[in-house]
Amino acid sequence: MNIRQISDAYSVSPQISVEDVAAIKAAGFKSVICNRPDNEDPGQPSAGEIKAAVEAAGLEFRWVPVISGQMTAQNVEDQAEALDALPGPVFAYCRSGTRCTNLYAAVRQLKG
């Protein structure tokens, strides 16, 4: 797992597995956001599978799926709402971490 810290309260990563959740918790994260639609790539774990593992570990989870290259204003608003509601620090993942990073930048811009 390749975690990239974007701010004190937000880090991103490429796709995670159920087995990665323990390491995410051990790293001090309190919440996980999945920005990846289900079935984007064959064999990827579903958001539901990751959610179950995250919640079993005592962390919070949100699913804000964003189609690669097609981020919308609604996606940005949904991510902003998730970030406002979730305890931090927050760990977000998608296929490469880029969508999560771009969403964070768009949320920061939205909030001025």
Phi, psi and omega per residue, in radians:
M1 nan 2.276 -3.097
N2 -1.942 1.655 -3.097
I3 -1.556 2.245 3.074
R4 -2.003 2.106 3.121
Q5 -1.402 2.174 3.137
I6 -1.701 -0.649 3.060
S7 -2.605 3.130 3.116
D8 -1.069 -0.478 -3.032
A9 -1.937 0.082 -3.020
Y10 -2.594 2.215 3.076
S11 -2.338 2.745 -3.094
V12 -2.270 2.850 -3.125
S13 -2.731 2.753 2.888
P14 -1.154 3.062 -3.124
Q15 -0.724 2.338 3.081
I16 -1.859 2.926 3.049
S17 -1.978 2.926 3.061
V18 -0.981 -0.660 -3.112
E19 -1.161 -0.370 -3.136
D20 -1.345 -0.294 -3.018
V21 -1.052 -0.698 3.129
A22 -1.046 -0.720 3.128
A23 -1.194 -0.616 3.098
I24 -1.118 -0.786 3.098
K25 -1.114 -0.789 -3.124
A26 -1.078 -0.495 3.121
A27 -1.340 -0.096 3.050
G28 1.743 0.070 3.123
F29 -1.253 2.548 -3.135
K30 -1.874 -0.325 -3.071
S31 -2.546 2.704 3.111
V32 -2.274 2.338 3.028
I33 -2.052 2.261 3.007
C34 -1.736 2.089 3.102
N35 -1.816 0.324 -3.065
R36 -1.946 2.251 3.031
P37 -1.143 2.578 3.025
D38 -1.103 2.629 3.066
N39 1.112 0.424 3.080
E40 -1.193 -0.679 3.077
D41 -2.297 2.516 3.092
P42 -1.032 2.346 3.042
G43 1.514 -0.095 3.133
Q44 -1.216 2.537 3.076
P45 -1.131 2.488 3.125
S46 -1.283 2.791 3.061
A47 -1.037 -0.640 3.131
G48 -1.101 -0.696 3.102
E49 -1.125 -0.779 3.139
I50 -1.175 -0.735 3.118
K51 -0.983 -0.799 -3.132
A52 -1.041 -0.761 -3.138
A53 -1.188 -0.720 -3.129
V54 -1.116 -0.826 -3.128
E55 -1.196 -0.599 3.075
A56 -1.117 -0.487 3.116
A57 -1.466 -0.034 3.114
G58 1.519 0.262 3.118
L59 -1.804 2.876 3.082
E60 -1.673 2.708 -3.058
F61 -2.410 2.468 2.971
R62 -2.374 2.553 3.067
W63 -2.003 1.986 3.098
V64 -2.179 1.367 -3.057
P65 -1.220 2.345 3.136
V66 -2.249 2.213 3.087
I67 -1.260 2.276 -3.094
S68 -0.938 2.223 3.112
G69 1.353 0.097 -3.081
Q70 -2.323 0.689 3.138
M71 -1.072 2.331 -3.119
T72 -1.958 2.915 3.054
A73 -1.057 -0.626 3.122
Q74 -1.149 -0.674 3.064
N75 -1.021 -0.769 -3.120
V76 -1.123 -0.768 3.116
E77 -1.093 -0.741 3.128
D78 -1.109 -0.704 3.114
Q79 -1.159 -0.728 3.124
A80 -1.062 -0.757 3.111
E81 -1.088 -0.743 3.121
A82 -1.094 -0.790 -3.127
L83 -1.129 -0.614 3.098
D84 -1.195 -0.596 -3.025
A85 -1.517 -0.519 -3.002
L86 -1.501 2.522 2.999
P87 -1.261 2.533 3.140
G88 -1.866 2.947 0.084
P89 -1.294 2.678 -3.084
V90 -1.852 2.396 3.063
F91 -1.928 2.150 3.125
A92 -2.098 2.549 3.115
Y93 -2.444 2.723 3.018
C94 -2.619 -2.677 -3.128
R95 -1.156 -0.810 -3.088
S96 -2.136 -0.239 -3.037
G97 1.776 -0.226 -3.083
T98 -1.189 -0.785 3.122
R99 -1.024 -0.750 3.138
C100 -1.072 -0.719 3.128
T101 -1.161 -0.803 3.138
N102 -1.125 -0.676 3.091
L103 -1.093 -0.754 -3.138
Y104 -1.070 -0.775 3.113
A105 -1.084 -0.713 3.130
A106 -1.179 -0.642 3.077
V107 -1.124 -0.766 3.138
R108 -1.061 -0.714 3.117
Q109 -1.137 -0.747 3.133
L110 -1.025 -0.722 -3.078
K111 -1.439 -0.131 3.064
G112 1.146 nan nan
